[in-house]
Amino acid sequence: MYYNRAYQILLAGAMAASASDAFAPPKSASGSRSYHPSGAAPASTRVAYISNTLSDVPPTHGLSFHEPVCATEALDAAIDTFADPNDKRYSASDWFHNMQSLPNSAILREIKGPVGWITAWSTLVSIVHKLCSIGGLGRVADTMCLGSTPHSLISSVIGLLLVFRTNSAYQRFKEGRQTWEQLLNTCRDITRMTSVYESEIGPKRKQRIQRLLAAFPYLLHHHIQPRCLDHSQCGKLQDSPHALLLNEPRPTSNIHNRVLKFAARECWVDKRSLPWCLLPDSVLDKCAQSHNRPLWVTDRLGLEFTEIPYCSNWTSRERLELLKTASKLNDCIGHCERLHQTAVPLNYARHALRSLTLWSFTLPFGMVDKLGLMTGPTVGLVAWLMFGVYQIGHTIEDPFQGSLRLTDMCNSIYRDVMYGDRNEAGMRRESAFRKDGEKDNDWDSLGDAFGLGWTVKAKENMEHYTEQLVLTH
């Protein structure tokens, strides 16, 4: 009975651990992944991560520090794609690739500490048991064997703890993705409405709304995952007008008085990078001093909406519709803050980890009498599976710290909002709001696709041609 339950837990752990790379952040230029869910990354890794804070904008080679340029042409071309190549779906036929890439697993790097200790401890227990059996200390060897009953009773509870934690973490991951989906759809709706009513809104106001809307997802990304320049980059921008200091308050506690205070820390960014280059200096200075910059943008969007003058084609109905979309953007801010600032209850996380640790360290005493010297590798494999499941739950608990590629989603919103602003690829959406070169007679000139009218025969032909379609990958 014990081994049946253990096999069930191993099977569930293998299925979850095989998906570890799916939730890991994208690879860096060197091919390795650098993600530290605890936030305590090594200093060298933090410097490398902060030094890539301008990854939203391609490098501008040969650009001097006195050129007020928002280099987004290369970005527009880079994000002009239908799907991200990192969105890989693994099937059963990819088993060899998954096993071959196991040494590069981000989950394995995070759990190598406990897995290594448990494997070494289990190997030591098996060696001591073997020496006692050979040296005539049979009683000592028998005492080391606890049997399968204790772990058989506990294994179900451990499995429930891990499943509940992983499921709750995946729900948070799913909710985070749905929040950004709502953000994407809302930005598209606002862009569509401002384009349809461009003559009533005015081209200047429409441009302001577009730029505020395109800056919003980047500011929200920075709000939940701050990215500031490192010291070397700040040194290069020190004597240039492109350096911008943000107001980033952080809590500081007084141990004796038990008072929680907020002190501002320095966070410098480059005005030529997204989203700062989308706003003029007069607006950017006000936004930089706000403690919640995405909320500041939604407030300014509300002001722009209310200042649109009434006319025969623009009434309070259209104004309220746009104000509702601003409220949806506010909801997205609140949802992201709730997921980012609220962790799994500390008592549950500690109890689950302590229970798993004790169960793993005592597991060799229940298996050493039957497995002998193979106890170490076997228990190490079990520890890899179990701690891998636990680490997956910890990794996706906060989906905004590497599980979701927020930069890709920000670029997608930027592309759909700032259509036709700098490159020809954006004209694809803008062309829907322009009827240049089109005539009403063009639609009348189109004949029936099958030349038979809407008859049963035409329906059969349509179904026949539809079945002949070949999906391209």
N, C-alpha and C positions, 0 to 999 in steps of 0.2 A: 504493500500500500504506500509505503514511503517513497519508493522509487517511481511509482506511477504519478504521484503528486509532484515529485521533483522534476519528472520529465515534462509535465504540463507547464511548470514554471519556466523550465529551460526553453521550451518551445515558444512561449509567449515572450520571453526575453530576447530570443533570437530574432523574432519578427520585429520587435521594437528597435533592437540595436542595429538591424540592417538598414533602418531608415535614418540612422544618425547623420549621415552626410546630407540628407535632404533638408535637414533643419540647420545645417552649419552655414556660416556666412560664406560668401563667394571667395574664391582663391585670390590671393594677392599676385603681384607680378612674379614673385619667386615660386609660385605654385603651392605655397603653404597657406594654411588658414590661421588667422590670429583673432581669436574670440575669447574673452575672459568674462564669463557671466557673473562672477563675483565682483567685478569692477576693480580687482586688485591685480592688474596686469603688470608684468615686469616693466622697469623703467625704460629699457631699450624698446620694448614692444609699444609702450605708450608714445614714445617719441616718434617711432615709425608710423603709428596710427595717426597722431596729430599732424605729422608732416604731410599727410595725404588729405588734409581737410579741403583742399581746393580741387579735389577730384571731380567735383561737379562740372568744372570747366576745363577743357583740354589745355595743356601747357601752351603758353603764348611765347614761343621762342623769339628772341630778339626784341621783346617788348620792354621799353624803358619804363621806369617808375613814374614818369611824368606824362604818360599817355592815358587819358581818361577813356579807356576803351572797355566795353563789355563784350568780350570775345565769345560770342555764342554761335557763330556760324558753324564751327566744327562740331559743337554740341548738337546743333540741329541735325546735322548729317549723321552723327553717331547714333542718335536715338530714333532715327527714322527706320524702324524695324517693326516687324509684326509680332515677334516673340523673342524672349530672352533665351539665348543658348544655354543658360544655366538651368532652365526649367526642364530638367531631365526626369522622365518617368521610367522607373526601373521595372523590368519584367523578370520573369523567371529565367529567361535566356541570358540575363546579365549577371548570372551568379559568379562566373569566373572573374569578371571585372570587379565585382564587389569584394570578392575574397582577395584579389590581387592588390586592391587599394586599401586594405585593412590597416596596414602600418601608418597610412596617412590620415586615418580617421580622427576627426576633431574630438569625438567622444572618448576615444581611447587615450588621447593625450590628457584629457581632464581626469580620467579615473585610473591612470597608471599607478598613482601612489597607493590607494587602498588595494588595488588588485595585486601589486607587487608584494606588499606586506602580507596579505592573506596567503598568497602562493608560497612565500618563504616560510611563513608560520606552519602551513600545512605540510610542506616538505620536511620541516624539522620534526613535526609530530610523527610523521611516518617513519623517519629514520630512527627516532628514539624507540618507537614501538617495535621496529625490526630488531634493533640491538637488544632490547629486553627479551624478545622472543628467542633470539639465538643464545643469549647469555644465561639462560635458565631463570630469568625473572618473569615467569609466566603470570604470576599474580599482578605484577605491576602492569604488564601488557593487557591483561584482562580489565584492570581498573581504568585504563585509558579508553576503553571501548564503551561508549554510552548507549549504543544501540540506535535503531532507527526511530523509535517511538517519540522521543522529545522533538526532533526536527520534523517529524511527520505531522505533529500537532501544530507546530508553529508555522510551517511552510504556507498553509492556507492564509493565515493572517498576514504574513509578509507579502504574499501575492496581492491580497486585497489592498494593502497600504500602497503598494507601488502602482497598481492599476488606478486607484482613485486619484493619486497625485498626477499621474501621466494624463489621465482623462481631463482633469480640471485644468492642467496646463495647456492641453490642446484646445480646450474651449476658449481660453484666453488668446491663444494664437489665432484661432478662427475669428474671434470677435475683433481682434486688431486688424485682420485683413478686411473684414467687412466694413470697419470704420473707414479705412482708406478707400475702399470701393465707393462708399457713400460720398466721400470727399471728391473723388474723381468725377462721379456722376453729377454732383452739385456744381462743380466748376464748369463742366460741359454745358449744363443747363443755363448757367448765367451767361456764358459766352454766346450761346445760341440766341438768347433773348436780347442781349445787347446788340448783336449783329442784325437781328430782324428789325429792331427799333432804332437802328443807327441814326436815321434822320431825325428822330425825336430826341434821342439822347445827346447827339452831337459827337463829331469825331474826336474832339479833344477829351471829352469826358469818357468816351468809350476807351480811348487809349489808357487813361488813368485807371479805369476799372480793370482792364486787361492786365496791366502791370501789377496792380495790387493783388489780383487773383493769381497770377503766375508766381508771385513771391510768397503767397500764403503757405503752400505745402513745404517749401524749403524752410520757412521760419518755424513751422510746426515741427519739422524734423529737428531743427536746431534746438527747439524748446524742450523736447523730450530726450534728445541726445546731443548735448552741446559739443561743438567742434570749433576749437580756437587754434590760432596760429601758435607754433612753438617759438622758442626764444630766437632761434636763428632766423626764422622768417620775420619775426617782429623787428630784428635788427636791420634787415634789408629795407623794411618799410618805415623805419623810424623817421627818416628825413623826407618822406614823400607825403603827398596829400591823400594817399589811398588807404592809409591806416584808419581804422574805425574802432573805437573802444565801446564795447557793449556793457550794459548794466546787468551783471550776473550775480544776484545775491545768493549767498550760501549760508546755511545755519551754523552757528558756533555756540557751544554750550559752556556754561560755567559750572564746574564740578561742585564748588563749595556752595554757591547760591542756587544751584539747580535752575538757572535761568537760560532759556533758549533765545539767542539773539541772532540777527542776520547781519552779516558783513559782506560788502561787495568785493568781489575778486575781479582781477583784470582779465578780460577776454577780448583779444584783438582779432579782427577779421580784415580781409582785403576788399575794398569797395568795388574792385573790378570783377569779383567773382559773384556767382549767383547765391542768394537772391539780391544782394546789396546793390548790384549794378542796375537793377530794375527800378530803383527809386532815386529821385533827385536828392541832393544834399539837404535841402530844406526839409524834406519829409523824412529822410533817413536819420537825421539827428534826433528827431522826435521819437521815431520808432526804436532807435537804439537805446534810449533811456527808459523805455517801457520794460517792466518786469515780465510782461507776457506779450511778446511781439505779435504772435498770430492773432490774439484777441484785439490788439491795437489795429491790425489790418481789417478785421471784420467790422470794428467800429467805424473806421474810415470808409469802408464800403457802404455801410448804412448811411453815412453822411452823403456820399455821392448819390445814392439812390433817392434820398429824400430831396435833394436839390434839383432833380430833373423837373423842369417846368411842365405844368399840365397843358394839354392841348387836346384836340379832338380825337387823336389816335393814342393818347397817353393819359390814362385816368388813374384814379386811386387803386383800381383793380390791378393794373400792371405794377404800380409801385409796391403794393402789398405783396405781390408775388415775388418780387426781387428781395424785399425785406425778409420774407420767409426763407429764401435761400441763404441769406446771411445768418439767420438763426440756425440753419442746418450746419453751417460751418462752425458755429459756436458749439453745437452738440459734438462735433468731431473732436474739438479741442478737449472737451470734458471727458469724452470716452478715452482718448489717448492718455490723459492725465490719470484717470482712474486705473487703467491697466499698468501704467508705468510706476505709479506711486504706491499701489496696494500690492503687497506680496502675499504669498500663501502664509497662513497663520504660523508663527514661529514655533509654537508648541507642536503642531502637527509635523512640520518639517524636521524638527529635532528628533521627535519620537520615532518617525519613520527611519531616519538615518541611523539612530542608535540601535533600533531593533534589527535593521539589516546588518549592521556591523557585528553585533553580538552573535547573530545567527550564522554569519559567514565564518567568524573566528572559531566557533564551536562545531562547525560542520565536519571538520576532519576527524573528530572523535567519534562521530557516528558512521564514518565510512572507512576508517583505517583498517578495521578487522577484515574487510572484504576486498579492498583495493590495494592494500599494502603500500608499496613505494609509488604507486600511481595516484595516491591521494592528492599530492601537491598539484600536478597538472589538472586533475579533475576539478578540485575545489577552485583553482585559479580560473578555469573556464566558467564555472558557475558564478564566481564573483564578477567576472567581466560582463556576463549577461545581466545580472541583477543590478550592479552599480551602473551599468550602461542605461538601463531603463530609468533609474533614479535620476541620472544626469540629464537625460533627454527631457524629463519633466522640468528640471531646473533651467535648462537652456531655453525652452520655449515658454517658460512662465512669464517672461517679459519679452514679447515678440519684437519690441523696438530696439533690442540690443544685439541684433545680428540675424535673427530668424527671418525677419521680413527685410527685403532689400528696398528700403525707403527711398534711396537715391534714384532707383529705377522708376519708382512710382511718381516721384517728384518730377523727373524728366518727362514722363508720359503726360502729366498734367500741364507742364510747361509747353510741350509740343502742341497740345490740343487748344490751349488758351491763346498762345502767342502765334497763332497760325498766320502765315504770310507776312510776318513782321520783318524777317531777315533772309529767309531762304525760299527757294522755289518749292521745296517739299511741303511747306506749310500751306501753299496755295491749294492743295488738294481739298482742304476743308473750306477754305475761303471761297472757292469756286461755287460752293453750294448756295451761297448768299448773293451771288452775282449772276445776272442773266445776260451778260454781254455776249453778243453774237448768237443768241438763241431767238427763235421765233415760235409763235404758237402753232404755226403750220408744220413745224418740224415733228411735233407729236402726231399730227394727223396723217403724216406721210408714212408712218409705221404701219405695216400690214400685220396680219396674223402670223404668228411664229410658224404655224404649220399650214397656213393657207386653207384651212378647213372650217374656220369658225369654231365656236365652243360646242363641239359635238362629242359623241362617245368615241368616235374614231380619233379625234384630236386628243382626247384624254388618254387613250391607249398609246398613241404615238409619243406623247409627253412622258408617260411612265416608262416607255421603252428606252427613250434617249436618256432619261434620268438614271436608269439602271446601268447604262453603259459608261457612266462617269467613273473616272479613276481618281481616287484621292491621292494628292501629291503631298509628300512630307518635306 
